[in-house]
Amino acid sequence: MNGEQVIALTNEHIMPTYARFPVAIERGSGSTLWDFGGKKYIDFASGIGVNSVGCGNEKWLAAVSGQAGRLQHVSNLFYTEPAARLAAELTARSGLKKAFFCNSGAEANEGAIKLARKYSFDKYGKGRSAIVTLNQSFHGRTITTLAATGQDVFHNYFFPFTEGFKYTPANDKAALDAALSPDVCALMLEPVQGEGGVLPLDADFIAEAGRLCRERDILLIADEVQTGTGRTGTLFCFQRYGVLPDVCTFAKGIAGGLPFGGMLAGEKCADTLSAGTHASTFGGNPVCAAAALAVLDILSPSELGEVRAKGEYIRAKIEDMELPAVGGVRGLGLMIGVAVKAPHKELCAMLIENGLLSLTAGSDALRFLPPLTISYAEIDEGLEIFRETLSGIRL
Ligand SMILES: Cc1ncc(COP(=O)(O)O)c(C=O)c1O
């Protein structure tokens, strides 16, 4: 097939839930992709923060193909080695106690919400089931995680949404104190709000959230679906803030491009979800777990240091360009938001047309989530496309 045929067949047979760009990607190597016509793109998106080790990484490929040849699936009624080793590795590197595995970010957050409600029910009975989330947050697309998402634009069409969610402004400690009332069992937050605009939370707000939750026996859930797996330069972003959550959810980059998600729970709630209370047919799939083990192996402490260095390099280079269309650069590690003064979706389309895959976030930002292993040569090539494209913008 050629690219036009792929696009036509897609539009005819796949539901129109995505505003797709008119590009069909055929293959990739490292952080460079090619479409069906052979046009090259530098990848500053990695899916949406998924291809954490780029395309064709040898360690990842060997792990996936080796496990696929040995055993691709067995139900969770039996034990498998990749899932066991992965849970041991994640708990050792996070400081949390036990893992539950599923397939996506929304499913991981659903699991965390169930865990929090059961923890509270087991200990305090009914009437303490509310979950507090932040304005501008994003937690997923299921009915419950849409309800958890603190943006009115998502609370549409699909009524009735799951009850029991309350929203409070990010970085407002007094409002948080008031929101964490006696009917609340959990506070869920993204350490850097991703879809909301690449907005890092203040360190003292996170510290206060940790203190209030501990004091009131409210579970602190870190939604690290986007910030986790090394994206911000530590394995989990909460490690940059020095606050240990009770539950941490992850997905996206964990298996380097295969569908995988999960949550980690700390000491006091590690055994809350007992047999029969939660499950996922594919959760902990051996091929995906083997892929995740390879990703974690690649994301050594020194590689995570590189993520921080590359993030700083990109931010400094963009600031040095002094482009009139750029209002500022924000983010942590390789989770980068560039505030722009022209419509961000149109700029993103122009960047793609010029050979740089980019994303948008919030109302004003271009968002870069490149593979964590991107080379400096690819970064420079991508930034040159960015500079050329944005320097042509007249405000
Ligand atoms: C912070 C956060 N939570 C949850 C999700 C939902 O993840 P998924 O699309 O894998 O269900 C996303 C996806 O963008 C996210 O950024």
The ligand as a Gaussian input file, in Angstrom:
#p B3LYP/6-31G(d) Opt

LIG

0 1
 C       -1.498000      11.956000      33.117000
 C       -2.293000      11.010000      32.278000
 N       -3.109000      10.119000      32.871000
 C       -3.810000       9.225000      32.153000
 C       -3.748000       9.200000      30.786000
 C       -4.540000       8.177000      30.014000
 O       -3.693000       7.218000      29.503000
 P       -4.192000       6.174000      28.381000
 O       -4.413000       6.972000      27.135000
 O       -3.069000       5.198000      28.267000
 O       -5.442000       5.560000      28.893000
 C       -2.916000      10.111000      30.116000
 C       -2.848000      10.123000      28.642000
 O       -2.477000      11.081000      28.032000
 C       -2.164000      11.033000      30.881000
 O       -1.356000      11.932000      30.301000

